[in-house]
C-alpha cells in the first residue's frame, strides 16, 4: 500500500509516524516503570512534574489541564496525593475559595530521583527521537 485512500500520502509517511510513536511509547514505558519502582503511579508522577514546573503554587484546575483530564478527576487525583503525603493543599493567596498545591519534601525527593533517571534516558533516546522526527520531513541523505 503506497498511498492512503486517495490522500496522496506515501508509505514513508505512515512509517515515519509509526517510528516516532514507537520512540514515544518506549520513553513512556520507561517512565511508567521508573515511577512504579519508587511507588508512584504514572499519573501522579506527571502531576508532580507539572506542579514542580510552575512558578507559583497552581490550583487543581492546572493539574486537569496539564494531564488532559476532567477537573473532577484531577480533584480526586490530588486528594489521593494529599493522603499519600505527596502534596499539600492550602487556600490560594489570590482567591481564598481556590486551593494552591505544593509538593511535600517526600514528593520533592522522589521527583528529584525520577527526574535524574529521566534526563539520562532522554539523552540515550535523543538520537532515535531525532531520527524519527527527521523522517517526518522526508528522506535525508546518509552521512
N, C-alpha and C positions, 0 to 999 in steps of 0.2 A: 504494500500500500504506500504509494508515494505522495498522495495528496489527500487532504481531509475534506470529504464530502463537497467537492467543488469549491473549496475555500482558497485553493492555491497554496495551501500550507504544504511544506515538504516534510518528508520523513525525518530529516535532520532537525526540524523544529520540535517535533514530538520527542525525539531522542534527547535534545538539549534540555528541554523542560524536565523530562524524566531524570536525567543525570543531576540536575540542580536539586530536584525534590529528594532524590536519594541522599545527596550530601546533607541536606537539611534534616532528613529523618535520622541519619547517622548521628548528627550532633544532638538532636532531641533525645534519641535513645541513650546516648552518653549522659546527657544532662539529667534525665529521669533516673537513671541508675545511680549517678553520683549523689543526687538528692536523697534517694532511697537509702543509700549507705549511711547517711547521717540522720536518718529517721524523718525526713521531710517528704511529703507528697510533692509532686512536681508543681502543682498549682500553688501551693504555699511558698515554694521556692521562688516562683515567678512573682508572686505578690511581694515577697521580701525584697527582691531586686527592684521592683517598681517603686516601692516606698523608699528604699535606701537611695534611689536616684533622684528623689525630689529635693528641691531646695528648702521647702517648708513642709511641715507635717501635713500630709494630704488627708482629705476626707475619704470615706468609704466609696463614694462615687468614683473617685480616681482609680481605685482598685478595679472596679467594674469596667471602666474604660480601658485600662491597661491590659486586662485579662480577657476582654471581649466577652464578658458575662453580664447577666442581668443584675441590677442593683441589689435585689433581694438575695441573690445567690452570693454576691460579694459580701453582703452583711452577714450571712451565715458563715462564710469562709473566715471573715475577720473575727467573728465570735469564737470559732474553733481555735483560731490562732491566739486570741487573748487567753482562752482557757489553757492552751498549751504553753503559755509563758513566752510567746514569741513577739507579741505586740502589746503595747499599752494604748489605751483609748481615753482621751481627755476631751473636754469641751474646747472647741476651736476658739482661739483668741479673737478672731474676726466675727464669728457668729456662734453664740453660745448654744444655739439649737443644733449645731452640727458637731460631729466628733472629728478630732485630729488623731491620726495614727502615728505611732513611733515604734521603732524596733527596740526590743529589750536587749540588755547585754548578751543574753544567751543567743538571741537571733543574730546579733551583730557578729558574734564569734563563729556561728555556723555559716553565715553568709561570707565572711572573710575566707574561711576554709574552702567553701564551694567555689567562690569566685576565682581563687588562685588556680584550682584544677581546671576550671572552665577556660580561663585565659590560656593555659598551657594547651588544652585540647584544641582551642581555636587556632593557635599558632600552628599546630600539627595539621589541622584540616584546611588551613588557609589556601595552600596550593590547589587542593582538589576543588574547593569552593570557587576559587578564581578561574580555574579551567572550566568549571561548569557554567559560570556566568559568562565567560568569553564565548562559549558555544552558542549562547543565546543571540550573539551578534553576528553569527555566521562563521564560516571556516577561517582559521588563521594559518599562516604559513608555519611549517615546522621549523623549530630553532636548531 
